[in-house]
Amino acid sequence: MSFEGFYQVICANNHEYEFDVYCQPDDTSCPHCKADSCWWNICDETNGAFDEDGITRIDGYIELELLEESKMCVCKECNNIHTISARKVKVPDTGGHKGKLTL
């Protein structure tokens, strides 16, 4: 059986992002602002993400507290929706690992 999972990451500016364990980027800094990570957690989905009840998480995922929703705008030129700023979350007091993620 092979390992399946992903990283939950929060940067120093409180942006959250994720990436698959097999698609690790060369640079683990924030894709939104390029700040270094300050917290990370690995979620193990080898045996699935949820228990048989479909509600209880078994992968170690940590529900992050929202500080600020992302801000969007509609471009006047092309009507495409663009992200102005990424959502921000609170660094959890417990769980995960504090510090920069290095692979």
Secondary structure, DSSP 8 states (H G I E B T S, - for coil): ----EEEEEEETT-BEEEEETTS--S--S-TTT---EEEEEEEE-TT-SB-TTSSSB-S------EEE--EEEE-TTT--EEEEE--EE---SSSSEES----
